[in-house]
Amino acid sequence: MAEVKKLSTTQLAKTRSLSQTQLFSDLSNKGLIKKENDKWILTEAGEQLGGVHLTGKYGQYVAWPEDVVFDKSADKTPEPKKVTLITATAIGKHFDLSSKKMNYILSELGWIKRGIKGWLTTEQGEKLGAIQGEDSRSGVPYARWPESILNVKALKDSIDNLKGVEKPKTDSDKADSFRHKFEAKHRSTDGHFVRSKAEMLIDNWLYMAEIVHAYERKLPIEEDVYCDFYIPTGKVYIEFWGYDNDEKYLARKQKKQAIYQKYNFNLIELTDEEVLNLDDVLPRLLLKFGVQAY
């Protein structure tokens, strides 16, 4: 087999239609050559690619096999900073909560869900950077999170609510004219005060069906949006739409529908007519999300 011809770095640049200066710079960045006493010499990585030192008319120089392929992976360009992943134990420690309670909160937010054993990441959790992990000995699944999860507003709000931390009203709370206009004065069977007779009928139905639910739960997103009802089992949101002739209400409705669609939340939408027939409507709609009634 014929010996592969060796070319100086300058000659190699010409054969590949490259700038001589650029090629020297690229090889230096890749850690294949380095300068000592104003002369280019090979590094160990360069020698592994077949580079050699030859002596010519003007002294020693670096030469390469004419078919050499420079591995881009050797580039000394700084690698992206690795993300540190933490578990529910570390998150709980940060907020002074147990890992068990922390997983319940993450589940209630819809970021993880129960597996046969352990916890599985959801689509919403993965959007926040969650990565599925598994115990090497038991095989029990668990979620790992980027440290940035500690600063997510929805998580901090849920923890504050759990701990009973009182918070001043925000500008968005003050600007929500709908919630101020329609006072929550209808008392449902389970003690919730709701804003309309229709919401009272929905709340009563859920209570009598023994379905755990929350009223006006804030969505686990950065936007300040509240649902009418939230069912932790199945991570289902329920919205009752009324006042179809009110332009402001319709604009608010469209905005909320767009947010539900954006985050791909499980949503049940009810009209006045459906509220009058909840026994037939809700069991069927809930079953689509794995929630069984009666």
Secondary structure as GFF3:
##gff-version 3
##sequence-region A 1 294
A	DSSP	beta_strand	6	8	.	.	.	ID=ss1
A	DSSP	alpha_helix	9	15	.	.	.	ID=ss2
A	DSSP	alpha_helix	20	29	.	.	.	ID=ss3
A	DSSP	beta_strand	33	36	.	.	.	ID=ss4
A	DSSP	beta_strand	39	42	.	.	.	ID=ss5
A	DSSP	alpha_helix	44	48	.	.	.	ID=ss6
A	DSSP	beta_strand	52	56	.	.	.	ID=ss7
A	DSSP	beta_strand	59	65	.	.	.	ID=ss8
A	DSSP	three_ten_helix	72	74	.	.	.	ID=ss9
A	DSSP	beta_strand	85	86	.	.	.	ID=ss10
A	DSSP	alpha_helix	88	94	.	.	.	ID=ss11
A	DSSP	alpha_helix	99	108	.	.	.	ID=ss12
A	DSSP	beta_strand	112	114	.	.	.	ID=ss13
A	DSSP	beta_strand	119	121	.	.	.	ID=ss14
A	DSSP	alpha_helix	123	127	.	.	.	ID=ss15
A	DSSP	beta_strand	131	134	.	.	.	ID=ss16
A	DSSP	beta_strand	141	146	.	.	.	ID=ss17
A	DSSP	three_ten_helix	147	151	.	.	.	ID=ss18
A	DSSP	alpha_helix	153	163	.	.	.	ID=ss19
A	DSSP	alpha_helix	171	175	.	.	.	ID=ss20
A	DSSP	alpha_helix	177	181	.	.	.	ID=ss21
A	DSSP	beta_strand	186	187	.	.	.	ID=ss22
A	DSSP	beta_strand	193	194	.	.	.	ID=ss23
A	DSSP	alpha_helix	197	208	.	.	.	ID=ss24
A	DSSP	beta_strand	214	215	.	.	.	ID=ss25
A	DSSP	beta_strand	229	231	.	.	.	ID=ss26
A	DSSP	beta_strand	236	240	.	.	.	ID=ss27
A	DSSP	alpha_helix	247	263	.	.	.	ID=ss28
A	DSSP	beta_strand	266	270	.	.	.	ID=ss29
A	DSSP	alpha_helix	272	275	.	.	.	ID=ss30
A	DSSP	alpha_helix	278	287	.	.	.	ID=ss31
###
